[in-house]
Amino acid sequence: MEPIGYLLVLNVILVMLLKKRKSIVPKLIDLSLVLLLLHLLFEVTRWLLFPIYVVVVTSIFWVKPKSKWIGFGLNAILLLTLVLSMGLSYVFPLFKLPETTGAFGVATEKIELTSKGYPLRIWYPVKQENQNQEKGVYYETFGSKNDILGIPSFLFHYLNQVGTNASKKSTITNEKFPLLVYAQGFNSIMVDNTALIEEIVSHGYIVVAAEKNFILNNYGIEKDSLRVVNAEIQKELIKKLIDVVSPDLVFFYKEILTVLGRTNTRFAHHLDFDTIGFIGHSLGGTVMTSLGKQVTNAKAVINIDGPIDNQVLNEYSKPFLYISSFSPDLSDDELISKKIPVDFYRNVKSYELEAVELFFKSNMNDSYWVRFKHASHLDLTDMPFVIPLLKSKGYDKQLGHKIKSELIVNFLDKFLKKSEKTLVTKNKEIEWLKH
């Protein structure tokens, strides 16, 4: 919640506590009205704060009940409502993404490839002086999603009021840029790594992401299985995602590349289709790893903590960067301190890493594996900014974003722009497993 909102809540509490001070209450009520007006005019209003507005109006027009017990009960209900609303606004806060550090400004817009009806978001470099003052918002849904990461999607509607570093539609810099395709994790949204994408684009890349709504039953997946803390059920789910969902998504992104190459958008002559990179998180990393093997002009692939399909283990000729979350070999105390179910996590994570380890035994040329010591699976997205309570203990979201972005930009520059940047750097937050 923003400053005026906090002042409003404090003033309402004073009104409720000082009802007997008839000389003070009218002034406090007038102040409540002024603060409410200022809040509505100058700060972000969102559904999480509606209970506060109800309490404000109720406190202003309060009629003292005849029974003191009824009055006490109503006061308690109003206070609990305030606490609940403030708690929700803390869990789902307004946030600011880290500023970009590259030479270019960043712009973004939605495009729809009409021949296929694919909703896409594209981020592209612009000259700093050409950036629009009006910034794009973090999340605009193209349609209804039942949930995001297992959380009801309506809780995230306020994200269309959270600004980003990218301006709305601007004049793209007049040159060609390497094309990157980003794929989000299963049950996530295409903007779940916006901070990373904006940083990449500021260094001279065009990034495209797509939204694909899943009908789980089509893949033989029951919705309830996504939330079950059972290692065998989760391993079976991972196998279905790799064997059934991933091939469908590989086809989906191949079609997007085909249509992008054929459609005469205003971006067409700025896209360097001879220099393509793929990047994905979780299932998106699985998909991009497989796609990278199939697309001949792919020059670099980045998998952020996603399983690897056994079908791509051998003869993988593309430069490859694997970024993983903390190790399953952490001590019981460390995992418990991070609120991780010990046996469940070790079992599932070890299962995921089996194919990763085989991949690096089979493919050593231009292949890199770096592990974040304190980052959980979701810490490698924007989730530490969106829902700070989900951040893993010991993980610094600002520092983690900086390190992750530098690793990825250096890798892309090395293999897509043929720069001489040093990729393997020492940092106490990460460890290099293969390089």
Salt bridges, closest charged atoms under 4 A:
GLU43 OE1 - HIS39 ND1 2.75
GLU109 OE1 - ARG266 NH2 2.48
GLU134 OE2 - LYS168 NZ 3.18
GLU140 OE1 - ARG121 NH2 3.18
ASP147 OD2 - LYS223 NZ 3.24
ASP147 OD2 - ARG227 NH2 3.62
GLU199 OE2 - HIS203 NE2 2.89
GLU232 OE2 - LYS235 NZ 3.22
ASP243 OD2 - LYS239 NZ 2.77
ASP248 OD2 - LYS212 NZ 3.94
GLU255 OE2 - LYS116 NZ 3.11
ASP305 OD1 - LYS349 NZ 2.83
ASP305 OD2 - HIS377 ND1 2.70
ASP332 OD1 - ARG346 NH2 2.88
GLU352 OE1 - LYS349 NZ 3.92
GLU406 OE2 - LYS402 NZ 2.97
ASP413 OD2 - LYS421 NZ 2.56
GLU431 OE2 - ARG371 NH1 3.89
